[in-house]
Amino acid sequence: MIISINMKADTKKRRFKLLFKKSAKQEEKKKIQISLASLKNMVKTKEQEDILKLIEHETIPSVRDAWIDYFLEKTKRSKYKFNH
């Protein structure tokens, strides 16, 4: 009896979450547009351009995030090189 009650509660929770869940594609696309626009303004070297192209064409979100981290690391380093 307890199992059936828990199962009903879990089903209701899932349905409730689905009502308010945003589409993953919509949310992902919004993040990409914001990120790419700001990253494009940061490009100063050929290497950064190449990394940005990899970011633009990457379809796996975790890999794209890793490329963005790498891009930001490279941009930070180049910032210090240009300022000195």
ABEGO torsion letter per residue (X at the ends): XAAAAAAAAAAAAAAAAAAABBBAAAAAAAAAAAAAAAAAAABABAAAAAAAAAAAABABAAAAAAAAAAAAAAAAAAAAAAAX
